[in-house]
Every structure is written in structure tokens, then in C-alpha cells.
Amino acid sequence: METAAHEFLKAMLMAPSPSGYEQPAQAVVRDYVGAFADTVKTDLHGNVIVGVNVAAPVRVLLAGHCDQIGLVVTHIDEKGFLYTKPIGGWDPQQLIGQRMTIWSRSGPIAAVIAR
């Protein structure tokens, strides 16, 4: 049987959230914690802040980030090849041969990264 935590993990892994575009993953977090959190806020920077038992004398902070590596399409050539630039600071050469999902207006498209 699937647990709520397992479903949450799957939803987080499927949510597209490259740096600067974390809203889908943040929505998954807000939906999941809504069942047990005393407070759920989003600050000016988009950080989701969840409070549980906020009046307790001892407080514990759990922090994480929702973004993942990403690419932005800069050009599509006449053969349909996409040219991209990385979002964030990492080496895109590490992705050669990796499967990826292109999030388009018409929905997700499966793809493979080439040189």
C-alpha cells in the first residue's frame, strides 16, 4: 500500500523545479504539509515556511531547497534540435546521454541530451 509520505516523495520527484522556477515543487510541499502543519507561509523570496507546534519552548529547524539543475532552451534549429544554456552554476557536459523531460506549453516531452 502507498503511504502519504511515499506519494509525497513521488510528487516531489515529478515536479519540475529548476532554479528560479520552484513553484511546482513548493506547491507539492504546501499541499502535503497542509494536513498537519499549524502554519504554512510563503515569504517574499518564495521560501515555504511551515510551523508545527510553534508555541513549544524548544524549536527545531529543518531546511532544504526545492530547486534542481535545469536548462533553458535558447534556440530550436530547422531539424528540431534544441540548444540550451544551464540554469545555475554547474557543468552541463555531465548530462550528455541523460534522459530528460522538456516542459512545454502542450505538456511534457521525453528527450535525451546530446552534444
C-alpha positions, 0 to 999 in steps of 0.5 A: 500500500502507498503511504502519504509520505511515499506519494509525497516523495513521488510528487516531489520527484515529478515536479519540475523545479529548476532554479528560479522556477520552484513553484511546482515543487513548493506547491507539492510541499504546501499541499502535503504539509497542509494536513498537519502543519499549524502554519504554512507561509510563503515569504517574499523570496518564495521560501515555504515556511511551515510551523508545527507546534510553534508555541513549544519552548524548544524549536527545531529547524529543518531546511532544504531547497526545492530547486534542481539543475535545469536548462533553458532552451535558447534556440530550436534549429530547422531539424528540431534540435534544441540548444540550451544554456544551464540554469545555475552554476554547474557543468552541463557536459555531465548530462550528455546521454541523460534522459530528460523531460522538456516542459512545454506549453502542450505538456511534457516531452521525453528527450535525451541530451546530446552534444 
